Amino acid sequence: MDSLGVVVNPIAGMGGRVGLKGTDGKLEEARRRGAEPRAPERAREALRSLHRRAPGVTVYTAAGVMGERAVRDAGYEPIVVYEPTADDADLADATVSVDADTDPSDTSRPVDPATAETTAADTRAAVRAFLERDVDLVLFVGGDGTAVDVADVLEESEGDETPMLGVPAGVKIYSSVFAVTPADAGRIAAEFDRAADREVNDIDEDAYREGEVRSQLEAIVPVPVAPDVQSSKQVSSGSVDSLAAGFAREVDRERTYVFGPGSTVGAIERELEIDPSPLGVDVWRDGEVLARDAAESDILDVLEAPATIVVSPIGGQGFVFGRGNHQISPAVIERADEIEVVASGEKLDGIDALHVDTDDEAIDEELRGWLRVRTGRFTTRLVKVV
């Protein structure tokens, strides 16, 4: 690979830890709840991984927090080919090149990711600029919404076979165009030699917040071929009644339980006569719900030792932490002395390995290794976390 374009959605994933299950249309609410940006740091992690392997690659990017800062921090001297436009009405036809008189090294412009105001139109305009430069890969940082924006531009350019690859930073990631971790994204970008068509999916975030998953295929795009590109999210329909009944019989009422999202964990909650929050995180102890649909701060406020986190891997992808349950943050994980992973045997049959992506490498490393997953009333299965 000789060149690539890098675009960062600086607000991607901000709604996760504060319990919003996404940031689309909820940015101000996320900020009000104290959300902090995660995409810029994940961009730096991916680009540093790339720089270790391919320091001579030419990197085109957008100004400020849309890529420039992260690219420079990783050790590259980027070519800035797009500046976000203040007037949203002009974004559809926004210029895709920096003015000749503009100094791309000038970082005096406001670039605080916590207050950056960029739009989907900015992302699309930046990608158009990359394609004009015939980049070998579009590397984007965000979630499914950002993936749709990038894919839309690729599909606009008839006959263009430029591949795209995502650095996962969003709350929900249903598309199969993302690397498993940011570091994997950098390595794949440096080493890939061919691409194959994969799916871009997105869901209705408002429906998702109400507990209904409406996933829709948005595009088919070329993506680098590598084992560390994640699969599309699949929903398992296997019965978990016996698993839930067995778990509930063994509950220690002196423990605090943090119940993660998903139908499998929800079945356990219902067995305990808890009304589970739709796709949210609930905290329970000795028959009392201490927090429902909790944000990270809510969990930490009521979490008392001893404590157990109960989660189920995402079907088809195998993520235990870092997809759809950002409320269960590294701080929450550190406060718990036990983690219970539950899944039906049918779900595990479609998963080669489990994954973690918590934003804390020390926590991720501690979680890696062989893990015993509860699959039924009395049965378990050993699965490796990689």
C-alpha positions in Angstrom: 0.0 0.0 0.0 1.4 3.4 -1.0 -1.3 5.8 0.3 -4.4 5.9 2.4 -7.1 8.3 3.5 -7.9 8.7 7.2 -11.1 10.2 8.5 -12.2 10.2 12.1 -15.8 10.8 13.5 -14.7 12.6 16.7 -18.0 12.0 18.5 -18.4 8.3 17.7 -19.1 6.2 20.8 -19.6 9.1 23.2 -23.1 7.9 24.1 -21.9 4.4 25.2 -20.7 4.8 28.7 -23.4 7.2 29.7 -26.1 4.7 28.7 -27.4 6.3 25.5 -26.6 3.2 23.3 -25.5 5.5 20.5 -24.7 9.1 19.7 -26.9 9.7 16.7 -29.1 12.7 17.6 -28.0 12.5 21.2 -24.7 14.4 21.2 -25.8 17.2 23.5 -27.4 14.8 25.9 -24.2 12.7 25.9 -22.2 15.8 26.8 -24.7 16.8 29.5 -24.2 13.3 31.1 -20.4 13.8 31.1 -19.5 11.7 28.0 -15.9 11.9 26.9 -14.6 11.3 23.3 -13.1 7.9 22.6 -12.6 8.0 18.8 -9.5 10.2 18.7 -7.5 8.0 21.0 -8.6 4.8 19.1 -7.5 6.6 15.9 -4.1 7.2 17.4 -3.8 3.6 18.5 -4.6 2.3 15.0 -2.2 4.8 13.3 0.6 4.0 15.6 0.2 0.4 14.8 0.3 1.3 11.1 3.3 3.5 11.5 5.4 0.7 13.1 4.9 -1.4 10.0 4.6 1.2 7.2 6.2 4.5 8.2 6.6 5.6 4.6 2.9 5.5 3.6 1.4 8.7 2.3 -1.5 9.7 4.5 -4.3 12.0 3.3 -6.7 13.2 5.9 -9.2 15.9 7.1 -8.2 18.8 9.3 -8.1 18.8 13.1 -9.9 16.1 15.0 -11.2 14.6 11.8 -7.8 13.0 11.4 -5.0 15.5 11.2 -4.2 15.5 14.9 -4.2 11.7 15.3 -2.1 11.2 12.1 0.5 13.7 13.4 0.6 12.1 16.8 1.3 8.7 15.2 4.4 10.0 13.5 3.2 10.9 10.0 3.2 14.2 8.2 -0.3 14.2 6.7 -1.5 15.9 3.6 -4.7 17.7 4.7 -7.2 17.6 1.8 -10.4 18.6 3.5 -11.4 21.2 6.1 -14.8 20.9 7.8 -17.2 23.6 6.6 -19.1 25.7 9.1 -22.1 26.2 6.9 -24.1 22.9 6.8 -26.1 24.1 3.8 -22.9 24.1 1.7 -21.6 20.7 2.8 -23.2 18.7 0.0 -21.1 20.6 -2.5 -18.2 21.4 -0.1 -14.8 21.9 -1.6 -12.6 18.8 -1.0 -9.2 20.5 -1.1 -7.4 22.8 1.3 -6.9 26.2 -0.1 -3.4 26.7 -1.5 -2.7 29.5 1.0 -3.6 27.4 4.0 -0.8 26.0 6.1 -1.8 22.4 6.9 0.6 22.4 10.0 -1.4 25.3 11.6 -3.1 23.6 14.5 -4.3 26.9 16.1 -7.9 26.2 14.8 -10.3 24.9 17.5 -9.8 21.1 17.7 -11.2 20.1 21.1 -12.9 16.7 20.3 -15.3 17.3 23.1 -16.8 20.3 21.4 -16.0 19.5 17.7 -19.0 20.0 15.4 -18.6 17.8 12.4 -21.3 16.1 10.4 -21.9 13.1 8.2 -21.5 15.5 5.2 -18.0 16.3 6.4 -17.1 12.6 6.4 -18.5 12.2 2.9 -16.6 15.2 1.6 -13.4 14.0 3.1 -13.8 10.6 1.5 -14.5 12.2 -1.9 -11.2 14.0 -1.5 -9.3 10.8 -0.8 -10.8 9.1 -3.9 -9.6 12.0 -6.0 -6.1 11.2 -4.8 -6.5 7.5 -5.8 -5.7 6.3 -2.3 -5.3 2.5 -1.8 -7.5 2.3 1.3 -10.0 4.5 3.2 -9.4 4.0 6.9 -12.2 5.4 9.0 -12.8 5.7 12.8 -16.4 5.4 14.0 -19.4 3.1 14.1 -22.0 1.8 11.7 -23.3 5.3 10.9 -19.8 6.4 9.8 -19.4 3.2 7.8 -22.6 4.0 5.9 -21.3 7.5 5.1 -18.0 6.1 3.8 -19.8 3.4 1.8 -22.2 5.9 0.3 -19.3 7.8 -1.3 -17.6 4.6 -2.5 -20.9 3.5 -4.2 -21.3 7.0 -5.8 -18.0 6.4 -7.6 -19.0 3.8 -10.2 -16.2 1.5 -11.0 -14.1 2.6 -8.0 -12.8 -0.5 -6.2 -11.1 1.3 -3.3 -11.5 -0.8 -0.1 -12.5 0.6 3.2 -11.6 -0.5 6.8 -13.1 0.6 10.1 -11.4 1.3 13.4 -14.2 0.4 15.9 -15.2 3.4 18.0 -19.0 3.4 17.9 -21.4 1.9 20.5 -23.1 -0.5 18.0 -21.2 -2.2 15.3 -23.2 -4.5 13.2 -21.2 -4.2 10.0 -18.5 -6.6 8.9 -16.1 -3.9 7.7 -14.3 -3.3 11.1 -11.1 -4.7 12.5 -11.5 -6.4 15.8 -9.3 -3.8 17.6 -7.7 -0.5 16.6 -4.2 -2.1 16.7 -5.5 -4.8 14.3 -6.8 -2.1 12.0 -3.3 -0.6 11.7 -1.7 -4.0 11.1 -4.3 -5.0 8.4 -3.9 -1.7 6.6 -0.1 -2.2 6.5 -0.2 -5.8 5.4 -3.3 -6.6 3.3 -2.8 -7.6 -0.3 -6.4 -8.2 -1.5 -10.0 -7.2 -0.7 -13.3 -8.9 -0.7 -16.9 -7.7 -0.6 -18.5 -7.4 2.9 -21.6 -5.9 4.4 -22.4 -2.5 5.8 -25.3 -2.7 8.2 -27.0 -0.1 10.4 -29.8 0.0 12.9 -32.4 2.5 14.0 -31.0 3.9 17.2 -34.3 5.2 18.5 -35.8 1.7 18.1 -32.6 0.2 19.6 -33.0 2.4 22.7 -36.5 0.9 23.1 -35.2 -2.6 22.9 -36.0 -3.3 19.2 -33.2 -4.2 16.8 -34.0 -3.1 13.2 -30.9 -4.0 11.3 -30.7 -3.1 7.6 -28.2 -3.9 4.9 -27.0 -0.5 3.6 -24.1 -1.5 1.2 -21.7 -4.1 -0.1 -18.2 -2.8 -0.2 -14.6 -4.1 -0.7 -12.8 -4.7 2.6 -9.2 -6.0 3.2 -9.1 -9.7 3.7 -7.7 -10.6 7.1 -8.7 -12.9 10.0 -9.0 -10.0 12.4 -11.9 -8.3 10.5 -15.0 -8.9 12.5 -18.2 -10.7 11.3 -21.6 -9.1 11.0 -23.7 -9.1 14.1 -26.1 -12.1 14.2 -28.9 -12.7 16.6 -29.2 -16.2 18.1 -32.6 -17.6 18.5 -31.6 -20.6 20.6 -33.5 -21.3 23.8 -31.8 -20.2 27.0 -34.5 -21.2 29.5 -32.5 -23.9 31.1 -29.4 -21.7 31.3 -31.4 -19.0 33.0 -33.1 -21.3 35.4 -29.8 -22.9 36.4 -28.1 -19.5 36.9 -31.0 -18.1 39.0 -30.9 -21.1 41.3 -27.3 -20.4 42.2 -27.5 -16.7 42.7 -25.8 -15.4 45.8 -28.1 -12.8 47.3 -25.2 -11.2 49.2 -23.6 -10.3 45.8 -24.2 -7.4 43.6 -25.0 -8.4 40.0 -24.3 -6.2 37.0 -26.5 -7.6 34.2 -25.4 -6.7 30.6 -27.5 -6.3 27.5 -29.0 -9.0 25.4 -31.7 -11.6 25.4 -29.7 -14.3 27.1 -28.9 -12.2 30.2 -32.5 -10.8 30.0 -33.8 -14.3 30.4 -31.8 -14.7 33.6 -33.2 -11.4 34.9 -36.7 -12.5 34.2 -36.1 -15.7 36.1 -35.1 -13.5 39.0 -38.4 -11.5 38.5 -36.6 -8.5 37.2 -38.0 -6.5 34.3 -34.8 -6.2 32.2 -34.2 -2.8 30.6 -34.2 -3.1 26.8 -30.6 -3.6 25.7 -29.4 -1.7 28.8 -27.4 -2.6 31.9 -29.2 -3.3 35.2 -27.7 -3.7 38.7 -29.4 -6.0 41.2 -28.8 -7.2 44.8 -30.9 -9.4 47.1 -34.1 -9.0 45.2 -33.7 -5.2 44.7 -33.0 -3.4 41.4 -30.4 -0.8 42.4 -30.1 0.8 38.9 -32.0 0.2 35.7 -30.7 1.0 32.2 -27.7 2.3 34.0 -24.8 4.5 32.7 -21.3 3.9 33.9 -21.6 6.4 36.7 -24.9 4.9 37.9 -23.3 1.5 38.1 -20.3 2.8 40.1 -22.6 4.6 42.5 -24.3 1.4 43.6 -21.7 -1.2 43.0 -20.7 -3.0 46.3 -18.4 -5.9 46.8 -18.7 -8.8 46.2 -19.8 -8.1 42.7 -20.5 -10.2 39.6 -20.7 -9.0 36.0 -23.0 -11.1 33.8 -22.6 -10.7 30.0 -23.3 -12.7 26.9 -21.1 -12.5 23.7 -22.5 -10.9 20.6 -23.6 -13.6 18.2 -21.4 -14.0 15.1 -18.7 -11.6 16.5 -17.9 -13.0 20.0 -17.4 -9.7 21.7 -17.8 -9.9 25.5 -16.9 -6.3 26.3 -16.6 -3.3 24.0 -19.6 -3.7 21.7 -23.0 -2.5 22.9 -22.1 -2.5 26.6 -19.6 0.4 27.1 -21.4 1.2 30.3 -19.5 -1.8 31.8 -16.3 0.2 31.6 -12.8 -0.7 32.8 -13.6 1.0 36.1 -16.7 -1.2 36.6 -14.7 -4.4 35.6 -12.0 -3.5 38.1 -14.6 -3.2 40.9 -16.0 -6.7 40.2 -14.4 -9.8 41.5 -16.3 -12.2 39.2 -17.3 -12.2 35.5 -19.9 -14.7 34.3 -20.2 -15.2 30.6 -23.4 -17.0 29.4 -24.4 -18.2 26.0 -26.4 -20.9 24.4 -24.4 -23.7 22.7 -25.9 -22.7 19.4 -24.5 -19.2 19.7 -21.1 -20.5 20.6 -21.1 -22.8 17.6 -21.0 -19.7 15.4 -18.1 -18.1 17.3 -14.4 -19.1 16.8 -13.1 -17.1 19.7 -14.2 -14.4 22.2 -13.0 -10.8 22.0 -12.6 -7.9 24.4 -12.0 -4.2 23.5 -12.5 -2.1 26.6 -10.2 0.9 25.8 -7.8 -0.3 28.5 -5.1 -2.7 27.2 -4.2 -3.9 30.7 -7.8 -4.9 31.4 -8.0 -6.6 27.9 -4.8 -8.5 28.6 -6.0 -9.7 32.0 -9.3 -10.9 30.4 -7.5 -12.9 27.6 -7.0 -16.6 27.9 -9.4 -19.6 28.3 -12.8 -18.7 29.8 -15.5 -21.1 31.0 -18.8 -20.0 29.4 -22.1 -21.2 30.9 -24.2 -22.8 28.2 -27.0 -24.5 30.2 -28.4 -25.5 33.6 -25.3 -27.7 34.3 -23.1 -27.4 31.2 -20.2 -25.1 30.4 -17.7 -24.8 27.5 -14.2 -23.6 27.5 -13.7 -20.8 24.9 -10.6 -18.7 24.3 -10.6 -14.9 24.7 -8.1 -13.5 22.2 
